[in-house]
Amino acid sequence: MDRQDHARGQNLVEFAVILGVLILIIVGVFDLGRAFHTYIVITNAAREGANYGAMHPADEIGITARVIIEALDSGIALDASNVEIDTEINPVSGNPIPGAPMCVTVHYDFYLLTTYLLGDRLMTLTSIVEMVNY
């Protein structure tokens, strides 16, 4: 066996080692892009809910529906358990206080692909949007 045969075998082993690391990096970048897209979607959904809630602060069902519909249009499935609504209520009249902040929080459990190899697949993304009641 000459030196050229040893070099070919060594190149093949080096390529196999580097290929595994390269695939892990590519899948990680893909996961990061998916997570960023999901975060943008839930932020837009929370913003849509807060915008509707600023004009209709007593309509919690409508706020939640706006959040769910906005996310669904982008391919993310939310339900009412993912949405939290917080507004200041006047204790005397029971109505929301004009000028008080309307806060809509959206939580979403995001599952990573890369962690099939590394463990702990779940990552919770949270977006909080606050607007003022009219």
N, CA, C and O atoms as a printed pandas DataFrame, in Angstrom:
     atom_number atom_name residue_name chain_id  residue_number  x_coord  y_coord  z_coord
0              1         N          MET        A               1    0.842   -1.180    0.000
1              2        CA          MET        A               1    0.000    0.000    0.000
2              3         C          MET        A               1    0.891    1.248    0.000
3              4         O          MET        A               1    1.845    1.346    0.772
4              5         N          ASP        A               2    0.574    2.158   -0.843
5              6        CA          ASP        A               2    1.397    3.369   -0.884
6              7         C          ASP        A               2    0.723    4.521   -0.142
7              8         O          ASP        A               2   -0.384    4.392    0.379
8              9         N          ARG        A               3    1.412    5.623   -0.114
9             10        CA          ARG        A               3    0.936    6.793    0.657
10            11         C          ARG        A               3   -0.356    7.362    0.103
11            12         O          ARG        A               3   -1.152    7.923    0.857
12            13         N          GLN        A               4   -0.581    7.234   -1.177
13            14        CA          GLN        A               4   -1.787    7.787   -1.788
14            15         C          GLN        A               4   -3.038    7.054   -1.292
15            16         O          GLN        A               4   -4.074    7.691   -1.099
16            17         N          ASP        A               5   -2.972    5.739   -1.083
17            18        CA          ASP        A               5   -4.115    4.996   -0.550
18            19         C          ASP        A               5   -4.431    5.416    0.875
19            20         O          ASP        A               5   -5.601    5.528    1.240
20            21         N          HIS        A               6   -3.401    5.652    1.692
21            22        CA          HIS        A               6   -3.617    6.117    3.072
22            23         C          HIS        A               6   -4.252    7.509    3.078
23            24         O          HIS        A               6   -5.106    7.802    3.916
24            25         N          ALA        A               7   -3.839    8.353    2.154
25            26        CA          ALA        A               7   -4.382    9.713    2.091
26            27         C          ALA        A               7   -5.860    9.681    1.715
27            28         O          ALA        A               7   -6.643   10.466    2.248
28            29         N          ARG        A               8   -6.256    8.791    0.810
29            30        CA          ARG        A               8   -7.667    8.690    0.427
30            31         C          ARG        A               8   -8.514    8.234    1.619
31            32         O          ARG        A               8   -9.597    8.771    1.855
32            33         N          GLY        A               9   -8.029    7.265    2.351
33            34        CA          GLY        A               9   -8.759    6.798    3.529
34            35         C          GLY        A               9   -8.868    7.872    4.591
35            36         O          GLY        A               9   -9.907    8.023    5.233
36            37         N          GLN        A              10   -7.786    8.619    4.772
37            38        CA          GLN        A              10   -7.793    9.698    5.763
38            39         C          GLN        A              10   -8.771   10.793    5.340
39            40         O          GLN        A              10   -9.489   11.336    6.180
40            41         N          ASN        A              11   -8.807   11.118    4.067
41            42        CA          ASN        A              11   -9.737   12.139    3.567
42            43         C          ASN        A              11  -11.177   11.717    3.781
43            44         O          ASN        A              11  -12.022   12.538    4.136
44            45         N          LEU        A              12  -11.463   10.437    3.568
45            46        CA          LEU        A              12  -12.816    9.934    3.745
46            47         C          LEU        A              12  -13.252   10.029    5.210
47            48         O          LEU        A              12  -14.388   10.407    5.496
48            49         N          VAL        A              13  -12.358    9.688    6.132
49            50        CA          VAL        A              13  -12.675    9.779    7.561
50            51         C          VAL        A              13  -12.885   11.229    7.973
51            52         O          VAL        A              13  -13.829   11.532    8.703
52            53         N          GLU        A              14  -12.024   12.121    7.518
53            54        CA          GLU        A              14  -12.175   13.543    7.843
54            55         C          GLU        A              14  -13.482   14.101    7.293
55            56         O          GLU        A              14  -14.162   14.884    7.957
56            57         N          PHE        A              15  -13.828   13.692    6.073
57            58        CA          PHE        A              15  -15.081   14.150    5.467
58            59         C          PHE        A              15  -16.280   13.652    6.283
59            60         O          PHE        A              15  -17.228   14.405    6.502
60            61         N          ALA        A              16  -16.249   12.412    6.726
61            62        CA          ALA        A              16  -17.363   11.858    7.509
62            63         C          ALA        A              16  -17.538   12.613    8.822
63            64         O          ALA        A              16  -18.665   12.882    9.237
64            65         N          VAL        A              17  -16.438   12.954    9.473
65            66        CA          VAL        A              17  -16.516   13.696   10.743
66            67         C          VAL        A              17  -17.063   15.102   10.509
67            68         O          VAL        A              17  -17.951   15.554   11.230
68            69         N          ILE        A              18  -16.542   15.777    9.521
69            70        CA          ILE        A              18  -16.973   17.149    9.225
70            71         C          ILE        A              18  -18.418   17.175    8.734
71            72         O          ILE        A              18  -19.151   18.115    9.043
72            73         N          LEU        A              19  -18.841   16.164    7.977
73            74        CA          LEU        A              19  -20.204   16.128    7.449
74            75         C          LEU        A              19  -21.233   16.089    8.579
75            76         O          LEU        A              19  -22.256   16.769    8.496
76            77         N          GLY        A              20  -20.987   15.316    9.618
77            78        CA          GLY        A              20  -21.908   15.267   10.756
78            79         C          GLY        A              20  -22.061   16.621   11.433
79            80         O          GLY        A              20  -23.171   17.041   11.759
80            81         N          VAL        A              21  -20.946   17.295   11.641
81            82        CA          VAL        A              21  -20.981   18.619   12.270
82            83         C          VAL        A              21  -21.672   19.626   11.351
83            84         O          VAL        A              21  -22.449   20.461   11.813
84            85         N          LEU        A              22  -21.390   19.544   10.067
85            86        CA          LEU        A              22  -21.994   20.469    9.109
86            87         C          LEU        A              22  -23.509   20.286    9.037
87            88         O          LEU        A              22  -24.244   21.272    8.973
88            89         N          ILE        A              23  -23.983   19.049    9.046
89            90        CA          ILE        A              23  -25.429   18.792    9.021
90            91         C          ILE        A              23  -26.080   19.329   10.293
91            92         O          ILE        A              23  -27.165   19.908   10.229
92            93         N          LEU        A              24  -25.437   19.148   11.448
93            94        CA          LEU        A              24  -25.982   19.670   12.699
94            95         C          LEU        A              24  -26.076   21.198   12.661
95            96         O          LEU        A              24  -27.052   21.767   13.151
96            97         N          ILE        A              25  -25.085   21.857   12.093
97            98        CA          ILE        A              25  -25.113   23.323   11.980
98            99         C          ILE        A              25  -26.235   23.770   11.042
99           100         O          ILE        A              25  -26.944   24.730   11.344
100          101         N          ILE        A              26  -26.403   23.094    9.923
101          102        CA          ILE        A              26  -27.448   23.471    8.960
102          103         C          ILE        A              26  -28.833   23.290    9.568
103          104         O          ILE        A              26  -29.696   24.156    9.418
104          105         N          VAL        A              27  -29.052   22.171   10.253
105          106        CA          VAL        A              27  -30.353   21.952   10.894
106          107         C          VAL        A              27  -30.579   22.981   12.003
107          108         O          VAL        A              27  -31.708   23.427   12.208
108          109         N          GLY        A              28  -29.512   23.366   12.723
109          110        CA          GLY        A              28  -29.624   24.396   13.756
110          111         C          GLY        A              28  -30.023   25.743   13.175
111          112         O          GLY        A              28  -30.850   26.448   13.753
112          113         N          VAL        A              29  -29.450   26.102   12.052
113          114        CA          VAL        A              29  -29.815   27.360   11.385
114          115         C          VAL        A              29  -31.265   27.301   10.914
115          116         O          VAL        A              29  -31.994   28.287   11.026
116          117         N          PHE        A              30  -31.687   26.156   10.391
117          118        CA          PHE        A              30  -33.078   25.964    9.970
118          119         C          PHE        A              30  -34.022   26.115   11.157
119          120         O          PHE        A              30  -35.060   26.766   11.040
120          121         N          ASP        A              31  -33.675   25.522   12.301
121          122        CA          ASP        A              31  -34.486   25.648   13.518
122          123         C          ASP        A              31  -34.562   27.090   13.993
123          124         O          ASP        A              31  -35.624   27.556   14.406
124          125         N          LEU        A              32  -33.449   27.789   13.935
125          126        CA          LEU        A              32  -33.431   29.189   14.350
126          127         C          LEU        A              32  -34.359   30.020   13.468
127          128         O          LEU        A              32  -35.060   30.900   13.967
128          129         N          GLY        A              33  -34.371   29.752   12.172
129          130        CA          GLY        A              33  -35.276   30.448   11.265
130          131         C          GLY        A              33  -36.736   30.149   11.566
131          132         O          GLY        A              33  -37.576   31.048   11.539
132          133         N          ARG        A              34  -37.042   28.879   11.855
133          134        CA          ARG        A              34  -38.415   28.508   12.225
134          135         C          ARG        A              34  -38.840   29.194   13.520
135          136         O          ARG        A              34  -39.964   29.685   13.627
136          137         N          ALA        A              35  -37.940   29.227   14.505
137          138        CA          ALA        A              35  -38.265   29.865   15.787
138          139         C          ALA        A              35  -38.492   31.366   15.597
139          140         O          ALA        A              35  -39.410   31.934   16.188
140          141         N          PHE        A              36  -37.667   32.002   14.784
141          142        CA          PHE        A              36  -37.819   33.436   14.533
142          143         C          PHE        A              36  -39.146   33.712   13.835
143          144         O          PHE        A              36  -39.849   34.657   14.196
144          145         N          HIS        A              37  -39.495   32.901   12.842
145          146        CA          HIS        A              37  -40.774   33.062   12.148
146          147         C          HIS        A              37  -41.948   32.905   13.121
147          148         O          HIS        A              37  -42.893   33.692   13.091
148          149         N          THR        A              38  -41.881   31.891   13.976
149          150        CA          THR        A              38  -42.948   31.662   14.945
150          151         C          THR        A              38  -43.066   32.830   15.911
151          152         O          THR        A              38  -44.175   33.247   16.244
152          153         N          TYR        A              39  -41.936   33.364   16.367
153          154        CA          TYR        A              39  -41.968   34.505   17.284
154          155         C          TYR        A              39  -42.599   35.729   16.619
155          156         O          TYR        A              39  -43.373   36.450   17.248
156          157         N          ILE        A              40  -42.270   35.958   15.361
157          158        CA          ILE        A              40  -42.866   37.089   14.642
158          159         C          ILE        A              40  -44.380   36.900   14.523
159          160         O          ILE        A              40  -45.140   37.854   14.685
160          161         N          VAL        A              41  -44.818   35.666   14.240
161          162        CA          VAL        A              41  -46.250   35.390   14.097
162          163         C          VAL        A              41  -46.980   35.636   15.413
163          164         O          VAL        A              41  -48.029   36.281   15.420
164          165         N          ILE        A              42  -46.442   35.130   16.538
165          166        CA          ILE        A              42  -47.159   35.329   17.807
166          167         C          ILE        A              42  -47.102   36.787   18.257
167          168         O          ILE        A              42  -48.015   37.260   18.934
168          169         N          THR        A              43  -46.036   37.504   17.887
169          170        CA          THR        A              43  -45.987   38.939   18.198
170          171         C          THR        A              43  -47.042   39.698   17.404
171          172         O          THR        A              43  -47.723   40.567   17.949
172          173         N          ASN        A              44  -47.180   39.380   16.131
173          174        CA          ASN        A              44  -48.217   40.025   15.321
174          175         C          ASN        A              44  -49.610   39.678   15.833
175          176         O          ASN        A              44  -50.499   40.530   15.837
176          177         N          ALA        A              45  -49.805   38.433   16.267
177          178        CA          ALA        A              45  -51.103   38.031   16.798
178          179         C          ALA        A              45  -51.413   38.785   18.092
179          180         O          ALA        A              45  -52.538   39.243   18.291
180          181         N          ALA        A              46  -50.417   38.913   18.969
181          182        CA          ALA        A              46  -50.617   39.663   20.214
182          183         C          ALA        A              46  -50.886   41.131   19.914
183          184         O          ALA        A              46  -51.704   41.761   20.585
184          185         N          ARG        A              47  -50.214   41.676   18.922
185          186        CA          ARG        A              47  -50.421   43.076   18.537
186          187         C          ARG        A              47  -51.837   43.284   17.995
187          188         O          ARG        A              47  -52.487   44.284   18.299
188          189         N          GLU        A              48  -52.305   42.332   17.190
189          190        CA          GLU        A              48  -53.670   42.426   16.660
190          191         C          GLU        A              48  -54.696   42.364   17.788
191          192         O          GLU        A              48  -55.671   43.116   17.791
192          193         N          GLY        A              49  -54.471   41.460   18.750
193          194        CA          GLY        A              49  -55.382   41.359   19.893
194          195         C          GLY        A              49  -55.364   42.617   20.754
195          196         O          GLY        A              49  -56.415   43.084   21.195
196          197         N          ALA        A              50  -54.170   43.169   20.996
197          198        CA          ALA        A              50  -54.070   44.381   21.809
198          199         C          ALA        A              50  -54.696   45.574   21.094
199          200         O          ALA        A              50  -55.308   46.428   21.735
200          201         N          ASN        A              51  -54.549   45.637   19.791
201          202        CA          ASN        A              51  -55.154   46.725   19.025
202          203         C          ASN        A              51  -56.676   46.651   19.107
203          204         O          ASN        A              51  -57.339   47.664   19.330
204          205         N          TYR        A              52  -57.226   45.458   18.928
205          206        CA          TYR        A              52  -58.676   45.286   19.056
206          207         C          TYR        A              52  -59.111   45.567   20.499
207          208         O          TYR        A              52  -60.145   46.192   20.732
208          209         N          GLY        A              53  -58.311   45.100   21.463
209          210        CA          GLY        A              53  -58.638   45.290   22.876
210          211         C          GLY        A              53  -58.576   46.744   23.313
211          212         O          GLY        A              53  -59.289   47.143   24.234
212          213         N          ALA        A              54  -57.741   47.534   22.669
213          214        CA          ALA        A              54  -57.674   48.957   23.008
214          215         C          ALA        A              54  -58.967   49.675   22.639
215          216         O          ALA        A              54  -59.354   50.651   23.283
216          217         N          MET        A              55  -59.623   49.184   21.605
217          218        CA          MET        A              55  -60.889   49.803   21.190
218          219         C          MET        A              55  -62.098   49.131   21.839
219          220         O          MET        A              55  -63.135   49.770   22.013
220          221         N          HIS        A              56  -61.979   47.856   22.198
221          222        CA          HIS        A              56  -63.077   47.091   22.810
222          223         C          HIS        A              56  -62.526   46.342   24.033
223          224         O          HIS        A              56  -62.438   45.114   24.010
224          225         N          PRO        A              57  -62.155   47.063   25.098
225          226        CA          PRO        A              57  -61.463   46.419   26.217
226          227         C          PRO        A              57  -62.303   45.418   27.009
227          228         O          PRO        A              57  -61.744   44.571   27.705
228          229         N          ALA        A              58  -63.608   45.493   26.919
229          230        CA          ALA        A              58  -64.451   44.569   27.684
230          231         C          ALA        A              58  -64.724   43.269   26.922
231          232         O          ALA        A              58  -65.276   42.332   27.499
232          233         N          ASP        A              59  -64.358   43.191   25.661
233          234        CA          ASP        A              59  -64.654   42.031   24.819
234          235         C          ASP        A              59  -63.478   41.058   24.812
235          236         O          ASP        A              59  -62.730   40.999   23.836
236          237         N          GLU        A              60  -63.307   40.292   25.897
237          238        CA          GLU        A              60  -62.176   39.360   25.990
238          239         C          GLU        A              60  -62.296   38.220   24.987
239          240         O          GLU        A              60  -61.282   37.738   24.482
240          241         N          ILE        A              61  -63.506   37.783   24.692
241          242        CA          ILE        A              61  -63.693   36.715   23.705
242          243         C          ILE        A              61  -63.274   37.206   22.318
243          244         O          ILE        A              61  -62.630   36.477   21.564
244          245         N          GLY        A              62  -63.641   38.440   21.990
245          246        CA          GLY        A              62  -63.245   39.018   20.707
246          247         C          GLY        A              62  -61.745   39.212   20.596
247          248         O          GLY        A              62  -61.168   38.989   19.532
248          249         N          ILE        A              63  -61.101   39.629   21.695
249          250        CA          ILE        A              63  -59.644   39.803   21.700
250          251         C          ILE        A              63  -58.964   38.466   21.445
251          252         O          ILE        A              63  -58.060   38.365   20.616
252          253         N          THR        A              64  -59.408   37.442   22.168
253          254        CA          THR        A              64  -58.822   36.105   22.010
254          255         C          THR        A              64  -59.047   35.590   20.593
255          256         O          THR        A              64  -58.152   34.986   20.002
256          257         N          ALA        A              65  -60.232   35.824   20.050
257          258        CA          ALA        A              65  -60.530   35.381   18.686
258          259         C          ALA        A              65  -59.628   36.071   17.675
259          260         O          ALA        A              65  -59.162   35.436   16.730
260          261         N          ARG        A              66  -59.378   37.356   17.859
261          262        CA          ARG        A              66  -58.492   38.092   16.943
262          263         C          ARG        A              66  -57.077   37.516   16.978
263          264         O          ARG        A              66  -56.433   37.377   15.938
264          265         N          VAL        A              67  -56.602   37.184   18.169
265          266        CA          VAL        A              67  -55.258   36.609   18.310
266          267         C          VAL        A              67  -55.186   35.263   17.585
267          268         O          VAL        A              67  -54.248   35.011   16.828
268          269         N          ILE        A              68  -56.168   34.411   17.816
269          270        CA          ILE        A              68  -56.164   33.066   17.227
270          271         C          ILE        A              68  -56.265   33.139   15.703
271          272         O          ILE        A              68  -55.557   32.416   15.002
272          273         N          ILE        A              69  -57.132   34.001   15.188
273          274        CA          ILE        A              69  -57.306   34.122   13.734
274          275         C          ILE        A              69  -56.046   34.672   13.081
275          276         O          ILE        A              69  -55.647   34.198   12.017
276          277         N          GLU        A              70  -55.418   35.660   13.698
277          278        CA          GLU        A              70  -54.195   36.240   13.134
278          279         C          GLU        A              70  -53.078   35.197   13.046
279          280         O          GLU        A              70  -52.356   35.136   12.051
280          281         N          ALA        A              71  -52.943   34.384   14.083
281          282        CA          ALA        A              71  -51.901   33.353   14.063
282          283         C          ALA        A              71  -52.243   32.240   13.083
283          284         O          ALA        A              71  -51.358   31.700   12.419
284          285         N          LEU        A              72  -53.510   31.901   12.991
285          286        CA          LEU        A              72  -53.935   30.825   12.098
286          287         C          LEU        A              72  -53.673   31.183   10.641
287          288         O          LEU        A              72  -53.337   30.310    9.840
288          289         N          ASP        A              73  -53.822   32.447   10.293
289          290        CA          ASP        A              73  -53.534   32.889    8.930
290          291         C          ASP        A              73  -52.071   32.680    8.556
291          292         O          ASP        A              73  -51.731   32.618    7.375
292          293         N          SER        A              74  -51.203   32.570    9.564
293          294        CA          SER        A              74  -49.774   32.375    9.318
294          295         C          SER        A              74  -49.322   30.938    9.558
295          296         O          SER        A              74  -48.131   30.638    9.470
296          297         N          GLY        A              75  -50.258   30.057    9.857
297          298        CA          GLY        A              75  -49.912   28.650   10.007
298          299         C          GLY        A              75  -49.578   28.201   11.421
299          300         O          GLY        A              75  -49.126   27.071   11.606
300          301         N          ILE        A              76  -49.784   29.042   12.418
301          302        CA          ILE        A              76  -49.526   28.683   13.814
302          303         C          ILE        A              76  -50.868   28.472   14.496
303          304         O          ILE        A              76  -51.725   29.356   14.477
304          305         N          ALA        A              77  -51.052   27.304   15.099
305          306        CA          ALA        A              77  -52.327   26.973   15.743
306          307         C          ALA        A              77  -52.283   27.356   17.223
307          308         O          ALA        A              77  -51.567   26.739   18.012
308          309         N          LEU        A              78  -53.049   28.373   17.586
309          310        CA          LEU        A              78  -53.182   28.805   18.974
310          311         C          LEU        A              78  -54.589   28.476   19.451
311          312         O          LEU        A              78  -55.493   28.265   18.643
312          313         N          ASP        A              79  -54.768   28.434   20.762
313          314        CA          ASP        A              79  -56.110   28.350   21.323
314          315         C          ASP        A              79  -56.200   29.331   22.493
315          316         O          ASP        A              79  -55.242   30.048   22.785
316          317         N          ALA        A              80  -57.343   29.359   23.151
317          318        CA          ALA        A              80  -57.571   30.347   24.210
318          319         C          ALA        A              80  -56.601   30.188   25.374
319          320         O          ALA        A              80  -56.330   31.159   26.081
320          321         N          SER        A              81  -56.073   28.985   25.588
321          322        CA          SER        A              81  -55.133   28.788   26.697
322          323         C          SER        A              81  -53.780   29.440   26.435
323          324         O          SER        A              81  -52.996   29.613   27.368
324          325         N          ASN        A              82  -53.490   29.805   25.193
325          326        CA          ASN        A              82  -52.234   30.470   24.850
326          327         C          ASN        A              82  -52.287   31.982   25.039
327          328         O          ASN        A              82  -51.259   32.653   24.946
328          329         N          VAL        A              83  -53.480   32.526   25.305
329          330        CA          VAL        A              83  -53.672   33.976   25.339
330          331         C          VAL        A              83  -54.031   34.427   26.756
331          332         O          VAL        A              83  -54.923   33.865   27.391
332          333         N          GLU        A              84  -53.322   35.452   27.242
333          334        CA          GLU        A              84  -53.650   36.089   28.521
334          335         C          GLU        A              84  -53.958   37.557   28.255
335          336         O          GLU        A              84  -53.240   38.233   27.518
336          337         N          ILE        A              85  -55.037   38.036   28.867
337          338        CA          ILE        A              85  -55.454   39.432   28.694
338          339         C          ILE        A              85  -55.460   40.096   30.059
339          340         O          ILE        A              85  -56.003   39.558   31.024
340          341         N          ASP        A              86  -54.848   41.276   30.127
341          342        CA          ASP        A              86  -54.792   42.004   31.385
342          343         C          ASP        A              86  -55.118   43.467   31.116
343          344         O          ASP        A              86  -54.455   44.128   30.317
344          345         N          THR        A              87  -56.143   43.959   31.788
345          346        CA          THR        A              87  -56.502   45.373   31.691
346          347         C          THR        A              87  -56.991   45.840   33.054
347          348         O          THR        A              87  -57.489   45.046   33.853
348          349         N          GLU        A              88  -56.847   47.126   33.309
349          350        CA          GLU        A              88  -57.298   47.673   34.592
350          351         C          GLU        A              88  -58.798   47.943   34.533
351          352         O          GLU        A              88  -59.285   48.642   33.645
352          353         N          ILE        A              89  -59.519   47.374   35.497
353          354        CA          ILE        A              89  -60.974   47.509   35.566
354          355         C          ILE        A              89  -61.330   48.476   36.689
355          356         O          ILE        A              89  -60.780   48.401   37.788
356          357         N          ASN        A              90  -62.263   49.391   36.395
357          358        CA          ASN        A              90  -62.766   50.310   37.405
358          359         C          ASN        A              90  -63.602   49.510   38.410
359          360         O          ASN        A              90  -64.583   48.882   38.013
360          361         N          PRO        A              91  -63.240   49.514   39.707
361          362        CA          PRO        A              91  -63.971   48.699   40.676
362          363         C          PRO        A              91  -65.425   49.149   40.887
363          364         O          PRO        A              91  -66.262   48.354   41.313
364          365         N          VAL        A              92  -65.720   50.406   40.592
365          366        CA          VAL        A              92  -67.081   50.904   40.794
366          367         C          VAL        A              92  -67.981   50.505   39.637
367          368         O          VAL        A              92  -69.040   49.917   39.854
368          369         N          SER        A              93  -67.579   50.814   38.416
369          370        CA          SER        A              93  -68.439   50.552   37.253
370          371         C          SER        A              93  -68.215   49.168   36.657
371          372         O          SER        A              93  -69.086   48.655   35.953
372          373         N          GLY        A              94  -67.063   48.552   36.925
373          374        CA          GLY        A              94  -66.753   47.253   36.332
374          375         C          GLY        A              94  -66.297   47.354   34.886
375          376         O          GLY        A              94  -66.104   46.330   34.230
376          377         N          ASN        A              95  -66.120   48.569   34.376
377          378        CA          ASN        A              95  -65.652   48.775   33.004
378          379         C          ASN        A              95  -64.152   49.056   32.989
379          380         O          ASN        A              95  -63.598   49.517   33.987
380          381         N          PRO        A              96  -63.498   48.783   31.870
381          382        CA          PRO        A              96  -62.081   49.134   31.753
382          383         C          PRO        A              96  -61.883   50.643   31.846
383          384         O          PRO        A              96  -62.735   51.413   31.401
384          385         N          ILE        A              97  -60.778   51.060   32.413
385          386        CA          ILE        A              97  -60.470   52.479   32.606
386          387         C          ILE        A              97  -59.855   53.041   31.325
387          388         O          ILE        A              97  -58.838   52.526   30.859
388          389         N          PRO        A              98  -60.453   54.094   30.743
389          390        CA          PRO        A              98  -59.848   54.712   29.558
390          391         C          PRO        A              98  -58.468   55.278   29.900
391          392         O          PRO        A              98  -58.282   55.906   30.942
392          393         N          GLY        A              99  -57.513   55.049   29.012
393          394        CA          GLY        A              99  -56.146   55.505   29.230
394          395         C          GLY        A              99  -55.286   54.492   29.970
395          396         O          GLY        A              99  -54.070   54.657   30.065
396          397         N          ALA        A             100  -55.915   53.441   30.494
397          398        CA          ALA        A             100  -55.155   52.390   31.176
398          399         C          ALA        A             100  -54.580   51.433   30.129
399          400         O          ALA        A             100  -55.137   51.309   29.038
400          401         N          PRO        A             101  -53.491   50.767   30.442
401          402        CA          PRO        A             101  -52.903   49.856   29.452
402          403         C          PRO        A             101  -53.698   48.563   29.290
403          404         O          PRO        A             101  -54.225   48.010   30.255
404          405         N          MET        A             102  -53.770   48.104   28.059
405          406        CA          MET        A             102  -54.347   46.800   27.714
406          407         C          MET        A             102  -53.158   45.919   27.348
407          408         O          MET        A             102  -52.416   46.236   26.418
408          409         N          CYS        A             103  -52.972   44.830   28.064
409          410        CA          CYS        A             103  -51.811   43.963   27.849
410          411         C          CYS        A             103  -52.287   42.596   27.358
411          412         O          CYS        A             103  -53.108   41.948   28.007
412          413         N          VAL        A             104  -51.768   42.166   26.215
413          414        CA          VAL        A             104  -52.080   40.849   25.665
414          415         C          VAL        A             104  -50.781   40.060   25.607
415          416         O          VAL        A             104  -49.799   40.503   25.012
416          417         N          THR        A             105  -50.786   38.882   26.232
417          418        CA          THR        A             105  -49.615   38.007   26.262
418          419         C          THR        A             105  -49.964   36.714   25.537
419          420         O          THR        A             105  -51.009   36.113   25.786
420          421         N          VAL        A             106  -49.087   36.298   24.646
421          422        CA          VAL        A             106  -49.282   35.044   23.914
422          423         C          VAL        A             106  -48.101   34.126   24.210
423          424         O          VAL        A             106  -46.943   34.512   24.045
424          425         N          HIS        A             107  -48.406   32.913   24.648
425          426        CA          HIS        A             107  -47.396   31.879   24.898
426          427         C          HIS        A             107  -47.557   30.803   23.832
427          428         O          HIS        A             107  -48.679   30.461   23.458
428          429         N          TYR        A             108  -46.439   30.266   23.339
429          430        CA          TYR        A             108  -46.506   29.198   22.346
430          431         C          TYR        A             108  -45.377   28.210   22.602
431          432         O          TYR        A             108  -44.218   28.600   22.746
432          433         N          ASP        A             109  -45.723   26.935   22.656
433          434        CA          ASP        A             109  -44.721   25.886   22.837
434          435         C          ASP        A             109  -44.160   25.508   21.475
435          436         O          ASP        A             109  -44.868   24.978   20.619
436          437         N          PHE        A             110  -42.880   25.787   21.293
437          438        CA          PHE        A             110  -42.194   25.551   20.023
438          439         C          PHE        A             110  -41.308   24.321   20.168
439          440         O          PHE        A             110  -40.528   24.214   21.114
440          441         N          TYR        A             111  -41.432   23.406   19.230
441          442        CA          TYR        A             111  -40.642   22.171   19.262
442          443         C          TYR        A             111  -39.486   22.270   18.272
443          444         O          TYR        A             111  -39.690   22.501   17.080
444          445         N          LEU        A             112  -38.283   22.094   18.780
445          446        CA          LEU        A             112  -37.074   22.177   17.965
446          447         C          LEU        A             112  -36.782   20.840   17.296
447          448         O          LEU        A             112  -37.075   19.785   17.857
448          449         N          LEU        A             113  -36.209   20.884   16.107
449          450        CA          LEU        A             113  -35.789   19.669   15.415
450          451         C          LEU        A             113  -34.414   19.208   15.881
451          452         O          LEU        A             113  -34.170   18.009   16.019
452          453         N          THR        A             114  -33.520   20.155   16.123
453          454        CA          THR        A             114  -32.141   19.795   16.482
454          455         C          THR        A             114  -32.052   19.052   17.798
455          456         O          THR        A             114  -31.140   18.248   17.991
456          457         N          THR        A             115  -32.952   19.295   18.678
457          458        CA          THR        A             115  -32.815   18.680   19.993
458          459         C          THR        A             115  -33.319   17.248   20.040
459          460         O          THR        A             115  -33.310   16.638   21.108
460          461         N          TYR        A             116  -33.761   16.689   18.910
461          462        CA          TYR        A             116  -34.013   15.251   18.880
462          463         C          TYR        A             116  -32.719   14.525   19.232
463          464         O          TYR        A             116  -32.737   13.465   19.858
464          465         N          LEU        A             117  -31.611   15.104   18.827
465          466        CA          LEU        A             117  -30.305   14.510   19.121
466          467         C          LEU        A             117  -29.787   14.910   20.496
467          468         O          LEU        A             117  -29.094   14.134   21.155
468          469         N          LEU        A             118  -30.123   16.116   20.924
469          470        CA          LEU        A             118  -29.532   16.667   22.136
470          471         C          LEU        A             118  -30.447   16.600   23.356
471          472         O          LEU        A             118  -29.973   16.803   24.473
472          473         N          GLY        A             119  -31.730   16.323   23.184
473          474        CA          GLY        A             119  -32.679   16.272   24.295
474          475         C          GLY        A             119  -33.469   17.564   24.436
475          476         O          GLY        A             119  -33.221   18.526   23.709
476          477         N          ASP        A             120  -34.421   17.595   25.369
477          478        CA          ASP        A             120  -35.263   18.757   25.698
478          479         C          ASP        A             120  -35.736   19.514   24.459
479          480         O          ASP        A             120  -35.169   20.548   24.105
480          481         N          ARG        A             121  -36.767   19.002   23.807
481          482        CA          ARG        A             121  -37.247   19.546   22.542
482          483         C          ARG        A             121  -38.114   20.774   22.675
483          484         O          ARG        A             121  -38.311   21.475   21.682
484          485         N          LEU        A             122  -38.644   21.075   23.846
485          486        CA          LEU        A             122  -39.636   22.133   24.004
486          487         C          LEU        A             122  -38.993   23.468   24.375
487          488         O          LEU        A             122  -38.129   23.542   25.248
488          489         N          MET        A             123  -39.442   24.523   23.684
489          490        CA          MET        A             123  -39.015   25.881   24.002
490          491         C          MET        A             123  -40.270   26.748   23.972
491          492         O          MET        A             123  -40.980   26.770   22.966
492          493         N          THR        A             124  -40.549   27.454   25.051
493          494        CA          THR        A             124  -41.737   28.301   25.109
494          495         C          THR        A             124  -41.389   29.706   24.649
495          496         O          THR        A             124  -40.511   30.358   25.213
496          497         N          LEU        A             125  -42.085   30.162   23.623
497          498        CA          LEU        A             125  -41.928   31.529   23.122
498          499         C          LEU        A             125  -43.057   32.375   23.701
499          500         O          LEU        A             125  -44.209   31.942   23.737
500          501         N          THR        A             126  -42.726   33.573   24.150
501          502        CA          THR        A             126  -43.713   34.472   24.753
502          503         C          THR        A             126  -43.583   35.855   24.133
503          504         O          THR        A             126  -42.480   36.373   23.959
504          505         N          SER        A             127  -44.726   36.442   23.803
505          506        CA          SER        A             127  -44.755   37.802   23.297
506          507         C          SER        A             127  -45.772   38.601   24.089
507          508         O          SER        A             127  -46.903   38.158   24.290
508          509         N          ILE        A             128  -45.364   39.787   24.539
509          510        CA          ILE        A             128  -46.229   40.668   25.326
510          511         C          ILE        A             128  -46.378   41.988   24.591
511          512         O          ILE        A             128  -45.387   42.636   24.250
512          513         N          VAL        A             129  -47.623   42.384   24.348
513          514        CA          VAL        A             129  -47.900   43.654   23.681
514          515         C          VAL        A             129  -48.840   44.459   24.565
515          516         O          VAL        A             129  -49.821   43.934   25.093
516          517         N          GLU        A             130  -48.528   45.736   24.718
517          518        CA          GLU        A             130  -49.319   46.607   25.572
518          519         C          GLU        A             130  -49.763   47.826   24.771
519          520         O          GLU        A             130  -48.947   48.473   24.113
520          521         N          MET        A             131  -51.058   48.140   24.826
521          522        CA          MET        A             131  -51.612   49.331   24.193
522          523         C          MET        A             131  -52.549   50.017   25.180
523          524         O          MET        A             131  -52.973   49.417   26.168
524          525         N          VAL        A             132  -52.863   51.267   24.906
525          526        CA          VAL        A             132  -53.688   52.053   25.802
526          527         C          VAL        A             132  -55.155   51.958   25.392
527          528         O          VAL        A             132  -55.482   52.069   24.210
528          529         N          ASN        A             133  -56.043   51.752   26.376
529          530        CA          ASN        A             133  -57.496   51.712   26.120
530          531         C          ASN        A             133  -57.972   53.090   25.665
531          532         O          ASN        A             133  -57.486   54.116   26.141
532          533         N          TYR        A             134  -58.924   53.097   24.741
533          534        CA          TYR        A             134  -59.525   54.356   24.302
534          535         C          TYR        A             134  -60.715   54.701   25.147
535          536         O          TYR        A             134  -61.352   55.731   24.925
